[in-house]
Amino acid sequence: MTPQETQKDVGGAVWIGPKQYAVWPEGQKIKGRGDNVLAMTQFEDAPEFHPSLISRLMELDADPAFKKTRSVSTSGTKIHFMESWGCPEADLLNARAQAFYKKAFKQPSAAVHIAWANLSRHGDYIMPHSHPDSTASVVYCVDTGDPNPRDPLDGLLAIVDARYDACCQTDEGFMTTPFIPKMTPGAMIIFPSKLVHCVNPYAGQRPRITFSWDINTEPVGKPRLPEELRES
């Protein structure tokens, strides 16, 4: 079996072109904090496959036949149905998100409820929200986009929930301090889906690219998608 003949997860690894990548690299470290399960990890091999991943995402974004969605509360573009992309780089990240869930939440299995890519351009943002039908949410950074010297919080993910202690540093039980994790390319964060989170408005021109997953230990039924995106 050649690398080109198997692009899916085989024995804890995924082939991308001529190279095999471990789903969970040896020595991969997890950093956690807070009473709720919130943890981060950094994949050091990300620069090796991000260029080809970004290239595939730009193809999908430009393809009028590929269904995408925007909404009143989420102004960026979302590309769903990761399994249909024909993209081994996305297959690797999908497997890593599930492995992260099992390790961080100490669960024997992981079932992706829904997964998508986020492409944010100038002016895009995501209003505060949480994710029903999901135990944990995972976010992975592919490209941080253009930096904004006048606003270091431009385009960043923020957890804004009084149930998370890190958000209540001034008064107990009051959300006074948004928790903003440092997300560089290759960084992956996991947190309970019930926690309210948002993404600050992005002022850059180059697309800011992240991936998101909602994950449970066992499948919980069909995800809540706009009708035009719902699979039959």
C-alpha positions in Angstrom: 0.0 0.0 0.0 1.6 3.3 -1.1 1.1 6.7 0.7 -1.0 7.8 -2.2 -3.4 4.9 -1.8 -4.3 5.6 1.8 -5.1 9.1 2.8 -7.2 8.3 5.9 -6.3 7.6 9.5 -4.5 4.2 9.5 -3.2 2.9 12.8 -3.0 6.3 14.5 -1.4 8.1 11.5 -2.4 9.9 8.3 -0.5 10.1 5.1 -0.1 13.6 3.5 1.7 13.1 0.2 4.8 11.0 0.8 4.9 11.6 4.6 3.1 9.9 7.4 2.0 12.1 10.3 1.1 10.7 13.8 -2.3 11.7 15.0 -0.9 12.3 18.4 2.9 12.9 18.1 5.1 11.3 20.8 5.6 13.7 23.6 2.7 16.0 22.6 2.0 18.1 25.7 -1.4 19.4 27.0 -1.6 22.5 29.2 -4.8 23.0 31.2 -6.3 25.5 33.6 -9.5 26.4 35.5 -12.2 24.4 37.3 -13.9 23.6 34.0 -11.9 21.4 31.6 -10.1 23.8 29.4 -6.8 22.7 27.8 -4.5 23.7 24.9 -1.8 21.9 22.9 0.5 23.0 20.1 1.3 20.9 17.1 4.9 21.7 16.0 4.6 20.0 12.6 1.8 22.3 11.5 4.1 24.5 9.2 4.8 21.4 7.1 1.2 20.9 5.9 -0.6 24.2 6.5 0.3 25.6 3.0 -1.4 22.8 1.2 -4.3 22.9 3.6 -4.8 26.6 3.0 -4.6 26.1 -0.7 -7.4 23.5 -0.6 -9.6 25.7 1.6 -9.2 28.6 -0.9 -10.3 26.2 -3.7 -13.4 25.2 -1.7 -14.1 28.9 -0.9 -14.0 29.8 -4.6 -16.1 26.9 -5.8 -19.7 28.0 -6.3 -20.8 24.4 -6.3 -19.6 23.9 -2.8 -22.1 24.9 -0.2 -21.1 27.4 2.4 -23.0 29.4 5.0 -23.0 32.7 6.7 -25.5 33.9 9.4 -26.6 37.1 11.2 -24.6 36.0 14.3 -21.6 34.7 12.4 -20.4 37.0 9.7 -17.5 34.8 8.5 -17.7 32.0 6.0 -18.1 28.5 7.2 -17.2 25.4 5.1 -18.9 22.3 6.5 -18.8 18.5 5.7 -15.0 18.1 6.2 -15.2 14.5 5.2 -16.2 15.5 1.6 -13.2 17.8 1.0 -10.8 15.2 -0.3 -8.2 16.8 2.0 -5.7 14.6 4.0 -4.6 17.6 6.0 -8.1 18.1 7.2 -8.4 14.3 7.9 -5.3 14.6 10.2 -6.7 17.6 12.1 -10.1 15.8 12.5 -8.3 12.8 14.0 -6.3 15.1 16.3 -9.3 16.9 17.6 -10.9 13.6 18.5 -7.7 12.3 20.2 -7.5 15.6 22.1 -11.1 15.2 23.4 -10.3 11.7 24.6 -7.2 12.8 26.4 -8.5 16.1 27.9 -11.9 14.8 28.9 -10.6 11.3 29.8 -13.2 9.6 27.6 -12.8 6.2 25.8 -14.2 7.4 22.5 -15.0 10.6 20.6 -17.8 11.3 18.1 -17.7 14.5 16.0 -21.1 16.1 16.0 -20.2 18.8 13.5 -17.0 20.2 12.1 -16.2 23.1 9.9 -13.6 25.7 8.7 -13.9 29.4 9.5 -12.7 31.9 7.0 -12.8 35.4 8.4 -12.2 38.5 6.3 -12.3 42.3 7.0 -15.2 43.1 9.4 -16.1 39.5 10.2 -16.9 38.5 13.8 -18.8 35.9 15.8 -21.3 37.0 18.5 -21.3 35.4 22.0 -22.8 31.9 21.9 -22.5 28.3 23.1 -23.0 25.0 21.4 -26.0 22.8 22.4 -25.9 19.0 21.7 -22.2 19.0 22.3 -19.9 18.2 25.3 -16.8 19.9 24.1 -15.8 22.4 21.5 -12.4 22.4 19.8 -10.8 25.3 17.9 -7.6 25.0 15.9 -5.6 27.9 14.4 -4.4 27.6 10.8 -3.6 31.3 10.0 -4.0 34.3 12.3 -4.4 36.7 9.3 -3.1 40.2 9.3 -1.9 41.7 12.7 -3.5 44.9 13.9 -0.9 47.1 15.8 -3.7 49.3 17.0 -5.8 46.5 18.5 -4.0 43.4 19.8 -7.4 41.7 20.4 -8.4 42.0 16.8 -10.0 38.8 15.5 -9.3 36.7 18.7 -11.3 34.0 20.3 -12.6 35.0 23.8 -14.4 33.0 26.4 -16.8 35.3 28.2 -18.6 33.1 30.8 -19.1 33.7 34.6 -19.0 29.9 35.1 -15.3 29.9 34.2 -13.1 31.2 37.0 -10.6 32.9 34.8 -13.3 35.2 33.6 -14.2 36.4 37.1 -10.9 37.8 38.4 -12.4 41.1 39.8 -15.7 39.8 41.4 -16.6 36.2 42.0 -19.6 35.2 39.8 -19.3 38.2 37.5 -17.8 38.1 34.0 -15.3 40.9 34.3 -12.3 39.5 32.4 -12.6 37.7 29.0 -10.3 34.8 28.8 -8.4 35.1 25.5 -6.1 32.2 24.7 -2.9 32.8 22.7 -3.7 31.0 19.4 -0.8 30.7 17.0 -0.8 28.5 13.9 -0.8 24.9 15.1 -2.5 25.7 18.4 -5.6 23.7 19.4 -7.9 24.5 22.4 -10.7 22.5 23.9 -13.4 23.7 26.4 -16.9 22.7 27.5 -19.4 23.6 24.8 -21.7 25.2 27.3 -19.2 28.1 27.9 -20.2 31.3 26.2 -17.5 32.4 23.7 -17.1 34.8 20.8 -14.6 36.0 18.2 -13.7 39.7 18.1 -14.2 41.7 14.9 -11.3 41.2 12.4 -9.9 44.2 10.6 -7.3 42.4 8.4 -7.5 41.7 4.7 -5.8 38.3 4.4 -8.2 35.5 5.5 -8.0 34.5 9.1 -8.5 30.7 9.2 -9.5 28.4 12.0 -11.2 25.0 12.3 -13.9 24.1 14.8 -15.4 20.9 16.1 -18.3 19.9 18.4 -17.6 16.6 20.0 -19.3 14.0 22.3 -18.3 10.7 23.6 -21.1 9.0 21.7 -23.2 10.2 18.6 -26.2 12.4 19.6 -28.1 12.7 16.3 -28.0 15.1 13.4 -26.3 18.5 13.8 -28.3 21.7 13.7 -27.5 23.2 10.3 -29.2 25.7 8.0 -31.6 23.8 5.7 -29.6 24.6 2.6 -26.7 22.7 4.1 -28.5 19.8 5.6 -27.5 16.5 4.2 -30.3 14.1 3.1 
